[in-house]
Amino acid sequence: MIILIEVIDAIATKLSRDFGSSVGVYKEEAEQEMATPCFLISLNNFSQKQITGKRYYREQRFTIKYCPATANKNTEVCQVADRLYDTLESILIEADMFRGSKMSCEVVEGVLLFYVNYNFYVYKETPSEEPMENIAVEGGLKQ
């Protein structure tokens, strides 16, 4: 079963591959100031509903925050936003491709906030119990 941290790792891998080592990718808010330009990946919303039996549908909304480095922040943010739509269209998790949906972005105080959902079905396996090896039944008839 896929867990949330695997989705975050897959997003980080895709960002690192497509933007290169000149742009930092963070999965946790750093205590000290992060070097710009950089991305910060965070989980925004998470929901899960049971479909049938052990099958569930997960909706996961992520925020990718981009902090620009240049003086031309508006131009840089616009260029990165365009690229993110292509970059995050799909991610690879355990050899399975997952498509991003409900992509949108906004700029707040010169920082790009890019939103993307990765939704999928999961099947929860329950551990099987060991069958009893032997059972002895004692009984008799009343007289």
DRENLUM-831932 format. One record per atom (N, C-alpha, C, O): residue number from 1; residue in three letters; atom name; x, y, z. Coordinates in Angstrom, 1 decimal. Layout:
N
   i  aa at     xx     yy     zz
 NUM ALA CA      X      Y      Z
...
This chain:
143
   i  aa at     xx     yy     zz
   1 MET  N    0.8   -1.2    0.0
   1 MET CA    0.0    0.0    0.0
   1 MET  C    0.9    1.2    0.0
   1 MET  O    1.9    1.3    0.7
   2 ILE  N    0.5    2.2   -0.8
   2 ILE CA    1.3    3.4   -0.9
   2 ILE  C    1.0    4.4    0.3
   2 ILE  O   -0.2    4.5    0.6
   3 ILE  N    2.0    4.9    0.9
   3 ILE CA    1.8    5.8    2.0
   3 ILE  C    2.2    7.3    1.5
   3 ILE  O    2.8    7.5    0.5
   4 LEU  N    1.7    8.2    2.3
   4 LEU CA    1.9    9.6    1.9
   4 LEU  C    3.3   10.0    1.7
   4 LEU  O    3.6   10.8    0.7
   5 ILE  N    4.2    9.6    2.5
   5 ILE CA    5.6   10.0    2.4
   5 ILE  C    6.2    9.5    1.0
   5 ILE  O    7.1   10.2    0.5
   6 GLU  N    5.7    8.4    0.5
   6 GLU CA    6.1    7.9   -0.8
   6 GLU  C    5.7    8.9   -1.9
   6 GLU  O    6.4    9.1   -2.9
   7 VAL  N    4.5    9.5   -1.8
   7 VAL CA    4.0   10.4   -2.8
   7 VAL  C    4.9   11.7   -2.7
   7 VAL  O    5.3   12.2   -3.7
   8 ILE  N    5.2   12.2   -1.5
   8 ILE CA    6.1   13.3   -1.3
   8 ILE  C    7.4   13.1   -1.9
   8 ILE  O    8.0   13.9   -2.6
   9 ASP  N    8.0   11.9   -1.6
   9 ASP CA    9.3   11.5   -2.2
   9 ASP  C    9.3   11.5   -3.7
   9 ASP  O   10.2   12.0   -4.4
  10 ALA  N    8.2   11.0   -4.3
  10 ALA CA    8.1   11.0   -5.8
  10 ALA  C    8.0   12.4   -6.4
  10 ALA  O    8.6   12.7   -7.4
  11 ILE  N    7.3   13.3   -5.7
  11 ILE CA    7.2   14.7   -6.1
  11 ILE  C    8.6   15.3   -6.1
  11 ILE  O    9.0   16.0   -7.0
  12 ALA  N    9.3   15.1   -5.0
  12 ALA CA   10.6   15.7   -4.8
  12 ALA  C   11.6   15.1   -5.9
  12 ALA  O   12.4   15.9   -6.4
  13 THR  N   11.5   13.9   -6.2
  13 THR CA   12.4   13.3   -7.2
  13 THR  C   12.1   13.9   -8.6
  13 THR  O   13.0   14.2   -9.3
  14 LYS  N   10.8   14.1   -8.9
  14 LYS CA   10.4   14.6  -10.2
  14 LYS  C   10.9   16.1  -10.3
  14 LYS  O   11.4   16.5  -11.3
  15 LEU  N   10.7   16.9   -9.2
  15 LEU CA   11.2   18.3   -9.2
  15 LEU  C   12.7   18.4   -9.4
  15 LEU  O   13.2   19.2  -10.1
  16 SER  N   13.4   17.5   -8.6
  16 SER CA   14.9   17.5   -8.7
  16 SER  C   15.4   17.2  -10.1
  16 SER  O   16.3   17.8  -10.6
  17 ARG  N   14.7   16.2  -10.7
  17 ARG CA   15.1   15.7  -12.1
  17 ARG  C   14.8   16.8  -13.1
  17 ARG  O   15.6   17.1  -14.0
  18 ASP  N   13.6   17.5  -13.0
  18 ASP CA   13.2   18.4  -14.0
  18 ASP  C   13.8   19.8  -13.9
  18 ASP  O   14.0   20.5  -14.8
  19 PHE  N   14.1   20.2  -12.6
  19 PHE CA   14.7   21.6  -12.4
  19 PHE  C   16.2   21.6  -12.1
  19 PHE  O   16.8   22.6  -12.1
  20 GLY  N   16.8   20.4  -11.9
  20 GLY CA   18.2   20.3  -11.6
  20 GLY  C   18.6   20.7  -10.2
  20 GLY  O   17.8   21.0   -9.4
  21 SER  N   19.9   20.6  -10.0
  21 SER CA   20.4   20.8   -8.7
  21 SER  C   20.5   22.2   -8.2
  21 SER  O   20.8   22.5   -7.1
  22 SER  N   20.3   23.2   -9.2
  22 SER CA   20.4   24.6   -8.8
  22 SER  C   19.2   25.1   -8.0
  22 SER  O   19.2   26.2   -7.5
  23 VAL  N   18.1   24.2   -8.0
  23 VAL CA   16.9   24.6   -7.3
  23 VAL  C   16.8   23.6   -6.1
  23 VAL  O   16.7   22.4   -6.4
  24 GLY  N   16.7   24.1   -4.9
  24 GLY CA   16.6   23.2   -3.7
  24 GLY  C   15.2   22.6   -3.6
  24 GLY  O   14.2   23.3   -4.0
  25 VAL  N   15.1   21.4   -3.1
  25 VAL CA   13.8   20.8   -2.9
  25 VAL  C   13.8   20.3   -1.5
  25 VAL  O   14.6   19.5   -1.0
  26 TYR  N   12.8   20.8   -0.7
  26 TYR CA   12.7   20.5    0.7
  26 TYR  C   11.3   19.8    1.0
  26 TYR  O   10.3   20.1    0.4
  27 LYS  N   11.4   18.8    1.9
  27 LYS CA   10.2   18.1    2.3
  27 LYS  C    9.8   18.5    3.7
  27 LYS  O    8.7   18.1    4.1
  28 GLU  N   10.6   19.3    4.3
  28 GLU CA   10.3   19.8    5.7
  28 GLU  C   10.7   21.2    5.7
  28 GLU  O   11.7   21.7    5.1
  29 GLU  N   10.0   22.0    6.5
  29 GLU CA   10.3   23.4    6.7
  29 GLU  C   11.6   23.4    7.5
  29 GLU  O   11.7   22.9    8.6
  30 ALA  N   12.6   24.1    6.9
  30 ALA CA   13.9   24.1    7.6
  30 ALA  C   13.9   25.2    8.7
  30 ALA  O   13.3   26.2    8.6
  31 GLU  N   14.6   24.8    9.8
  31 GLU CA   14.7   25.8   10.9
  31 GLU  C   15.4   27.0   10.5
  31 GLU  O   15.0   28.1   10.9
  32 GLN  N   16.5   26.9    9.8
  32 GLN CA   17.2   28.0    9.3
  32 GLN  C   16.6   28.4    7.9
  32 GLN  O   15.9   27.6    7.4
  33 GLU  N   17.0   29.5    7.4
  33 GLU CA   16.4   30.0    6.2
  33 GLU  C   16.9   29.1    5.0
  33 GLU  O   18.0   28.6    5.0
  34 MET  N   15.9   28.8    4.1
  34 MET CA   16.2   27.9    3.0
  34 MET  C   16.9   28.7    1.9
  34 MET  O   16.5   29.9    1.7
  35 ALA  N   17.8   28.1    1.2
  35 ALA CA   18.5   28.8    0.1
  35 ALA  C   17.6   28.9   -1.1
  35 ALA  O   16.9   27.9   -1.4
  36 THR  N   17.5   30.0   -1.7
  36 THR CA   16.6   30.2   -2.8
  36 THR  C   17.4   30.2   -4.1
  36 THR  O   18.6   30.5   -4.1
  37 PRO  N   16.8   29.8   -5.2
  37 PRO CA   15.4   29.3   -5.4
  37 PRO  C   15.2   27.9   -4.8
  37 PRO  O   16.2   27.1   -4.7
  38 CYS  N   14.0   27.7   -4.3
  38 CYS CA   13.7   26.4   -3.8
  38 CYS  C   12.2   26.1   -3.8
  38 CYS  O   11.4   26.9   -3.9
  39 PHE  N   12.0   24.7   -3.7
  39 PHE CA   10.6   24.2   -3.5
  39 PHE  C   10.4   23.7   -2.1
  39 PHE  O   11.4   23.1   -1.6
  40 LEU  N    9.2   23.8   -1.6
  40 LEU CA    8.9   23.2   -0.3
  40 LEU  C    7.6   22.4   -0.6
  40 LEU  O    6.6   23.0   -1.0
  41 ILE  N    7.6   21.1   -0.4
  41 ILE CA    6.5   20.2   -0.6
  41 ILE  C    5.7   20.0    0.7
  41 ILE  O    6.4   19.6    1.7
  42 SER  N    4.4   20.2    0.7
  42 SER CA    3.7   19.9    1.9
  42 SER  C    2.3   19.3    1.6
  42 SER  O    1.7   19.6    0.5
  43 LEU  N    1.8   18.5    2.5
  43 LEU CA    0.4   17.9    2.3
  43 LEU  C   -0.6   19.0    2.7
  43 LEU  O   -0.4   19.6    3.8
  44 ASN  N   -1.5   19.2    1.9
  44 ASN CA   -2.5   20.3    2.1
  44 ASN  C   -3.8   19.6    2.7
  44 ASN  O   -4.2   20.0    3.8
  45 ASN  N   -4.4   18.7    2.0
  45 ASN CA   -5.6   17.9    2.5
  45 ASN  C   -5.4   16.4    2.2
  45 ASN  O   -4.7   16.1    1.2
  46 PHE  N   -6.0   15.6    3.0
  46 PHE CA   -6.0   14.2    2.8
  46 PHE  C   -7.3   13.6    3.2
  46 PHE  O   -7.8   13.9    4.3
  47 SER  N   -7.9   12.8    2.4
  47 SER CA   -9.2   12.2    2.8
  47 SER  C   -9.2   10.8    2.2
  47 SER  O   -8.5   10.5    1.2
  48 GLN  N   -9.9    9.9    2.9
  48 GLN CA  -10.0    8.5    2.4
  48 GLN  C  -11.5    8.1    2.7
  48 GLN  O  -12.0    8.3    3.8
  49 LYS  N  -12.1    7.4    1.7
  49 LYS CA  -13.4    6.9    1.9
  49 LYS  C  -13.4    5.4    1.4
  49 LYS  O  -12.8    5.1    0.4
  50 GLN  N  -14.2    4.6    2.1
  50 GLN CA  -14.3    3.2    1.8
  50 GLN  C  -15.2    3.1    0.6
  50 GLN  O  -16.3    3.7    0.6
  51 ILE  N  -14.8    2.3   -0.3
  51 ILE CA  -15.6    2.1   -1.5
  51 ILE  C  -16.4    0.8   -1.4
  51 ILE  O  -17.6    0.8   -1.4
  52 THR  N  -15.7   -0.3   -1.2
  52 THR CA  -16.3   -1.6   -0.9
  52 THR  C  -15.3   -2.5   -0.3
  52 THR  O  -14.2   -2.6   -0.7
  53 GLY  N  -15.7   -3.2    0.8
  53 GLY CA  -14.9   -4.2    1.4
  53 GLY  C  -13.6   -3.5    1.9
  53 GLY  O  -13.6   -2.6    2.8
  54 LYS  N  -12.5   -4.0    1.4
  54 LYS CA  -11.2   -3.4    1.9
  54 LYS  C  -10.6   -2.4    0.9
  54 LYS  O   -9.4   -2.1    0.9
  55 ARG  N  -11.4   -2.0   -0.1
  55 ARG CA  -11.0   -1.0   -1.1
  55 ARG  C  -11.4    0.4   -0.7
  55 ARG  O  -12.5    0.7   -0.3
  56 TYR  N  -10.4    1.3   -0.8
  56 TYR CA  -10.6    2.7   -0.3
  56 TYR  C  -10.1    3.6   -1.5
  56 TYR  O   -9.3    3.3   -2.3
  57 TYR  N  -10.7    4.8   -1.5
  57 TYR CA  -10.3    5.9   -2.4
  57 TYR  C   -9.7    7.0   -1.6
  57 TYR  O  -10.3    7.6   -0.7
  58 ARG  N   -8.4    7.3   -2.0
  58 ARG CA   -7.7    8.4   -1.3
  58 ARG  C   -7.6    9.6   -2.2
  58 ARG  O   -7.2    9.5   -3.4
  59 GLU  N   -7.9   10.8   -1.6
  59 GLU CA   -7.7   12.0   -2.3
  59 GLU  C   -6.6   12.8   -1.5
  59 GLU  O   -6.7   13.0   -0.3
  60 GLN  N   -5.5   13.2   -2.2
  60 GLN CA   -4.4   13.9   -1.5
  60 GLN  C   -4.1   15.1   -2.2
  60 GLN  O   -3.8   15.1   -3.4
  61 ARG  N   -4.2   16.3   -1.6
  61 ARG CA   -3.9   17.6   -2.2
  61 ARG  C   -2.6   18.1   -1.6
  61 ARG  O   -2.4   18.2   -0.4
  62 PHE  N   -1.6   18.4   -2.5
  62 PHE CA   -0.3   18.9   -2.1
  62 PHE  C   -0.1   20.3   -2.5
  62 PHE  O   -0.7   20.8   -3.5
  63 THR  N    0.7   21.0   -1.7
  63 THR CA    1.1   22.4   -2.1
  63 THR  C    2.6   22.3   -2.3
  63 THR  O    3.3   21.9   -1.5
  64 ILE  N    3.0   22.8   -3.4
  64 ILE CA    4.4   23.0   -3.8
  64 ILE  C    4.6   24.5   -3.8
  64 ILE  O    4.2   25.2   -4.6
  65 LYS  N    5.4   24.9   -2.8
  65 LYS CA    5.7   26.4   -2.6
  65 LYS  C    7.1   26.6   -3.3
  65 LYS  O    8.1   25.9   -3.1
  66 TYR  N    7.1   27.6   -4.2
  66 TYR CA    8.3   28.0   -4.9
  66 TYR  C    8.7   29.4   -4.4
  66 TYR  O    8.0   30.4   -4.6
  67 CYS  N    9.9   29.5   -3.9
  67 CYS CA   10.5   30.8   -3.5
  67 CYS  C   11.5   31.2   -4.5
  67 CYS  O   12.6   30.5   -4.6
  68 PRO  N   11.3   32.3   -5.2
  68 PRO CA   12.2   32.7   -6.3
  68 PRO  C   13.5   33.3   -5.7
  68 PRO  O   13.5   33.7   -4.6
  69 ALA  N   14.5   33.4   -6.6
  69 ALA CA   15.8   34.0   -6.2
  69 ALA  C   16.1   35.3   -6.8
  69 ALA  O   16.8   36.1   -6.3
  70 THR  N   15.6   35.6   -8.0
  70 THR CA   16.0   36.7   -8.8
  70 THR  C   15.2   38.0   -8.3
  70 THR  O   14.2   37.9   -7.6
  71 ALA  N   15.7   39.1   -8.8
  71 ALA CA   15.0   40.4   -8.6
  71 ALA  C   13.7   40.4   -9.4
  71 ALA  O   12.7   41.1   -9.0
  72 ASN  N   13.7   39.7  -10.5
  72 ASN CA   12.5   39.7  -11.4
  72 ASN  C   11.6   38.6  -10.9
  72 ASN  O   11.4   37.6  -11.7
  73 LYS  N   11.1   38.7   -9.7
  73 LYS CA   10.3   37.6   -9.1
  73 LYS  C    9.1   37.2  -10.0
  73 LYS  O    8.7   36.0  -10.1
  74 ASN  N    8.3   38.2  -10.5
  74 ASN CA    7.1   37.9  -11.2
  74 ASN  C    7.4   37.1  -12.5
  74 ASN  O    6.7   36.1  -12.8
  75 THR  N    8.5   37.4  -13.2
  75 THR CA    8.8   36.7  -14.4
  75 THR  C    9.3   35.3  -14.1
  75 THR  O    8.8   34.3  -14.7
  76 GLU  N   10.1   35.1  -13.0
  76 GLU CA   10.6   33.8  -12.6
  76 GLU  C    9.4   32.9  -12.2
  76 GLU  O    9.4   31.8  -12.5
  77 VAL  N    8.5   33.5  -11.4
  77 VAL CA    7.4   32.7  -10.9
  77 VAL  C    6.5   32.3  -12.0
  77 VAL  O    6.0   31.1  -12.0
  78 CYS  N    6.2   33.1  -13.0
  78 CYS CA    5.4   32.7  -14.2
  78 CYS  C    6.1   31.6  -14.9
  78 CYS  O    5.4   30.7  -15.4
  79 GLN  N    7.4   31.7  -15.1
  79 GLN CA    8.1   30.6  -15.9
  79 GLN  C    8.0   29.3  -15.1
  79 GLN  O    7.8   28.2  -15.7
  80 VAL  N    8.2   29.3  -13.8
  80 VAL CA    8.2   28.1  -13.0
  80 VAL  C    6.8   27.5  -13.0
  80 VAL  O    6.6   26.3  -13.1
  81 ALA  N    5.8   28.4  -12.9
  81 ALA CA    4.4   27.9  -12.9
  81 ALA  C    4.1   27.1  -14.2
  81 ALA  O    3.5   26.0  -14.1
  82 ASP  N    4.5   27.7  -15.3
  82 ASP CA    4.3   27.0  -16.6
  82 ASP  C    4.9   25.6  -16.6
  82 ASP  O    4.3   24.6  -17.1
  83 ARG  N    6.2   25.5  -16.1
  83 ARG CA    6.9   24.3  -16.1
  83 ARG  C    6.3   23.3  -15.1
  83 ARG  O    6.3   22.1  -15.4
  84 LEU  N    5.8   23.7  -14.0
  84 LEU CA    5.2   22.8  -13.0
  84 LEU  C    4.0   22.0  -13.6
  84 LEU  O    3.8   20.9  -13.2
  85 TYR  N    3.2   22.6  -14.4
  85 TYR CA    2.1   21.9  -15.0
  85 TYR  C    2.5   20.7  -15.8
  85 TYR  O    1.9   19.7  -15.7
  86 ASP  N    3.6   20.8  -16.5
  86 ASP CA    4.1   19.7  -17.2
  86 ASP  C    4.9   18.7  -16.3
  86 ASP  O    4.7   17.5  -16.4
  87 THR  N    5.7   19.2  -15.4
  87 THR CA    6.5   18.4  -14.5
  87 THR  C    5.6   17.5  -13.6
  87 THR  O    5.9   16.3  -13.4
  88 LEU  N    4.6   18.1  -13.0
  88 LEU CA    3.8   17.3  -12.1
  88 LEU  C    2.6   16.7  -12.7
  88 LEU  O    1.7   16.2  -11.9
  89 GLU  N    2.5   16.6  -14.0
  89 GLU CA    1.4   15.9  -14.7
  89 GLU  C    1.3   14.5  -14.2
  89 GLU  O    0.3   13.9  -14.1
  90 SER  N    2.5   13.9  -14.0
  90 SER CA    2.5   12.5  -13.5
  90 SER  C    3.8   12.3  -12.7
  90 SER  O    4.8   12.9  -12.9
  91 ILE  N    3.7   11.3  -11.7
  91 ILE CA    4.8   10.9  -10.9
  91 ILE  C    4.9    9.4  -10.9
  91 ILE  O    3.9    8.7  -11.2
  92 LEU  N    6.0    8.9  -10.6
  92 LEU CA    6.3    7.5  -10.5
  92 LEU  C    6.4    7.0   -9.1
  92 LEU  O    7.3    7.5   -8.4
  93 ILE  N    5.6    6.0   -8.7
  93 ILE CA    5.7    5.5   -7.3
  93 ILE  C    5.7    3.9   -7.5
  93 ILE  O    4.7    3.4   -8.0
  94 GLU  N    6.8    3.3   -7.1
  94 GLU CA    6.9    1.8   -7.1
  94 GLU  C    6.5    1.3   -8.5
  94 GLU  O    5.7    0.4   -8.6
  95 ALA  N    7.1    1.9   -9.5
  95 ALA CA    6.9    1.5  -10.9
  95 ALA  C    5.5    1.7  -11.4
  95 ALA  O    5.1    1.2  -12.5
  96 ASP  N    4.6    2.5  -10.7
  96 ASP CA    3.3    2.8  -11.2
  96 ASP  C    3.2    4.3  -11.4
  96 ASP  O    3.8    5.1  -10.6
  97 MET  N    2.6    4.7  -12.5
  97 MET CA    2.4    6.1  -12.8
  97 MET  C    1.2    6.7  -12.2
  97 MET  O    0.1    6.1  -12.4
  98 PHE  N    1.2    7.8  -11.6
  98 PHE CA    0.1    8.5  -11.0
  98 PHE  C    0.0    9.9  -11.6
  98 PHE  O    0.9   10.6  -11.7
  99 ARG  N   -1.2   10.2  -12.1
  99 ARG CA   -1.5   11.4  -12.8
  99 ARG  C   -2.0   12.5  -11.8
  99 ARG  O   -2.8   12.2  -10.9
 100 GLY  N   -1.4   13.7  -11.9
 100 GLY CA   -1.8   14.8  -11.1
 100 GLY  C   -3.1   15.4  -11.7
 100 GLY  O   -3.3   15.4  -12.9
 101 SER  N   -3.9   15.9  -10.8
 101 SER CA   -5.2   16.4  -11.2
 101 SER  C   -5.5   17.7  -10.3
 101 SER  O   -4.8   18.0   -9.4
 102 LYS  N   -6.5   18.4  -10.8
 102 LYS CA   -7.0   19.6  -10.1
 102 LYS  C   -5.8   20.6   -9.8
 102 LYS  O   -5.7   21.2   -8.7
 103 MET  N   -4.9   20.7  -10.8
 103 MET CA   -3.8   21.6  -10.7
 103 MET  C   -4.2   23.1  -10.8
 103 MET  O   -5.0   23.4  -11.6
 104 SER  N   -3.6   23.9   -9.9
 104 SER CA   -3.9   25.3   -9.9
 104 SER  C   -2.7   26.0   -9.2
 104 SER  O   -1.9   25.3   -8.5
 105 CYS  N   -2.6   27.3   -9.4
 105 CYS CA   -1.6   28.0   -8.6
 105 CYS  C   -2.0   29.4   -8.3
 105 CYS  O   -3.0   30.0   -8.9
 106 GLU  N   -1.3   30.0   -7.4
 106 GLU CA   -1.5   31.4   -7.1
 106 GLU  C   -0.2   32.0   -6.6
 106 GLU  O    0.7   31.3   -6.1
 107 VAL  N   -0.1   33.3   -6.7
 107 VAL CA    1.1   34.0   -6.2
 107 VAL  C    0.7   34.8   -5.0
 107 VAL  O   -0.2   35.6   -5.0
 108 VAL  N    1.4   34.6   -3.8
 108 VAL CA    1.1   35.3   -2.6
 108 VAL  C    2.4   35.9   -2.1
 108 VAL  O    3.4   35.2   -1.8
 109 GLU  N    2.4   37.2   -2.1
 109 GLU CA    3.6   38.0   -1.6
 109 GLU  C    4.9   37.5   -2.3
 109 GLU  O    5.9   37.4   -1.7
 110 GLY  N    4.8   37.4   -3.7
 110 GLY CA    6.0   37.0   -4.5
 110 GLY  C    6.4   35.6   -4.4
 110 GLY  O    7.4   35.2   -5.0
 111 VAL  N    5.6   34.7   -3.8
 111 VAL CA    5.9   33.3   -3.6
 111 VAL  C    4.8   32.5   -4.4
 111 VAL  O    3.6   32.8   -4.2
 112 LEU  N    5.2   31.5   -5.2
 112 LEU CA    4.3   30.7   -6.0
 112 LEU  C    3.8   29.6   -5.1
 112 LEU  O    4.6   28.9   -4.5
 113 LEU  N    2.5   29.4   -5.1
 113 LEU CA    1.9   28.3   -4.4
 113 LEU  C    1.2   27.4   -5.5
 113 LEU  O    0.2   27.9   -6.1
 114 PHE  N    1.7   26.2   -5.7
 114 PHE CA    1.2   25.4   -6.8
 114 PHE  C    0.5   24.2   -6.1
 114 PHE  O    1.0   23.6   -5.2
 115 TYR  N   -0.8   23.9   -6.5
 115 TYR CA   -1.6   22.9   -5.9
 115 TYR  C   -1.8   21.7   -6.9
 115 TYR  O   -2.1   22.0   -8.1
 116 VAL  N   -1.7   20.5   -6.4
 116 VAL CA   -1.9   19.3   -7.2
 116 VAL  C   -2.5   18.2   -6.4
 116 VAL  O   -2.1   18.0   -5.2
 117 ASN  N   -3.4   17.4   -7.0
 117 ASN CA   -3.9   16.3   -6.3
 117 ASN  C   -3.3   15.0   -6.9
 117 ASN  O   -3.1   14.9   -8.2
 118 TYR  N   -3.1   14.0   -6.1
 118 TYR CA   -2.7   12.7   -6.6
 118 TYR  C   -3.7   11.7   -5.9
 118 TYR  O   -3.5   11.4   -4.7
 119 ASN  N   -4.7   11.3   -6.6
 119 ASN CA   -5.8   10.5   -6.0
 119 ASN  C   -5.6    9.0   -6.6
 119 ASN  O   -5.3    8.8   -7.7
 120 PHE  N   -5.9    8.1   -5.7
 120 PHE CA   -5.9    6.7   -6.2
 120 PHE  C   -6.6    5.8   -5.2
 120 PHE  O   -7.0    6.2   -4.1
 121 TYR  N   -6.8    4.5   -5.7
 121 TYR CA   -7.4    3.5   -4.9
 121 TYR  C   -6.4    2.7   -4.1
 121 TYR  O   -5.3    2.5   -4.6
 122 VAL  N   -6.7    2.3   -2.9
 122 VAL CA   -5.8    1.4   -2.1
 122 VAL  C   -6.6    0.2   -1.7
 122 VAL  O   -7.8    0.3   -1.5
 123 TYR  N   -5.9   -0.8   -1.5
 123 TYR CA   -6.5   -2.1   -1.0
 123 TYR  C   -5.8   -2.4    0.3
 123 TYR  O   -4.6   -2.6    0.3
 124 LYS  N   -6.6   -2.5    1.4
 124 LYS CA   -6.0   -2.8    2.7
 124 LYS  C   -6.0   -4.2    3.0
 124 LYS  O   -7.1   -4.8    3.1
 125 GLU  N   -4.9   -4.8    3.1
 125 GLU CA   -4.8   -6.2    3.4
 125 GLU  C   -4.7   -6.4    4.9
 125 GLU  O   -4.0   -5.7    5.6
 126 THR  N   -5.5   -7.3    5.4
 126 THR CA   -5.5   -7.6    6.8
 126 THR  C   -4.7   -8.9    7.0
 126 THR  O   -4.8   -9.9    6.2
 127 PRO  N   -3.9   -9.0    8.1
 127 PRO CA   -3.1  -10.2    8.3
 127 PRO  C   -4.1  -11.4    8.6
 127 PRO  O   -5.0  -11.3    9.3
 128 SER  N   -3.7  -12.5    8.0
 128 SER CA   -4.6  -13.7    8.2
 128 SER  C   -4.2  -14.3    9.5
 128 SER  O   -3.0  -14.3    9.9
 129 GLU  N   -5.2  -14.9   10.1
 129 GLU CA   -5.0  -15.5   11.4
 129 GLU  C   -4.5  -17.0   11.1
 129 GLU  O   -4.9  -17.6   10.2
 130 GLU  N   -3.7  -17.4   12.0
 130 GLU CA   -3.2  -18.8   12.0
 130 GLU  C   -4.4  -19.8   12.3
 130 GLU  O   -5.0  -19.6   13.3
 131 PRO  N   -4.6  -20.7   11.5
 131 PRO CA   -5.7  -21.7   11.8
 131 PRO  C   -5.2  -22.6   13.0
 131 PRO  O   -4.1  -22.8   13.2
 132 MET  N   -6.2  -23.1   13.7
 132 MET CA   -5.9  -23.9   14.8
 132 MET  C   -5.4  -25.3   14.3
 132 MET  O   -5.9  -25.8   13.3
 133 GLU  N   -4.4  -25.8   14.9
 133 GLU CA   -3.9  -27.1   14.4
 133 GLU  C   -4.7  -28.2   14.9
 133 GLU  O   -5.1  -29.1   14.1
 134 ASN  N   -5.0  -28.3   16.2
 134 ASN CA   -5.8  -29.4   16.7
 134 ASN  C   -6.8  -28.9   17.6
 134 ASN  O   -6.6  -27.9   18.3
 135 ILE  N   -7.9  -29.6   17.7
 135 ILE CA   -8.9  -29.2   18.7
 135 ILE  C   -9.5  -30.5   19.2
 135 ILE  O   -9.7  -31.5   18.5
 136 ALA  N   -9.7  -30.5   20.5
 136 ALA CA  -10.2  -31.7   21.2
 136 ALA  C  -11.5  -31.4   21.8
 136 ALA  O  -11.7  -30.3   22.5
 137 VAL  N  -12.5  -32.2   21.5
 137 VAL CA  -13.8  -32.0   22.1
 137 VAL  C  -14.2  -33.2   22.9
 137 VAL  O  -14.1  -34.3   22.5
 138 GLU  N  -14.6  -32.9   24.2
 138 GLU CA  -15.0  -33.9   25.1
 138 GLU  C  -16.4  -33.8   25.4
 138 GLU  O  -16.9  -32.6   25.5
 139 GLY  N  -17.1  -34.8   25.4
 139 GLY CA  -18.6  -34.7   25.7
 139 GLY  C  -19.1  -36.1   25.9
 139 GLY  O  -18.5  -37.1   25.8
 140 GLY  N  -20.3  -36.2   26.3
 140 GLY CA  -21.0  -37.4   26.5
 140 GLY  C  -22.5  -37.2   26.5
 140 GLY  O  -23.0  -36.1   26.3
 141 LEU  N  -23.2  -38.3   26.7
 141 LEU CA  -24.7  -38.3   26.8
 141 LEU  C  -25.1  -38.3   28.2
 141 LEU  O  -24.5  -39.0   29.1
 142 LYS  N  -26.2  -37.6   28.5
 142 LYS CA  -26.8  -37.6   29.8
 142 LYS  C  -27.6  -38.9   30.0
 142 LYS  O  -28.3  -39.3   29.0
 143 GLN  N  -27.6  -39.4   31.2
 143 GLN CA  -28.5  -40.6   31.4
 143 GLN  C  -29.6  -40.4   32.3
 143 GLN  O  -30.4  -41.3   32.6
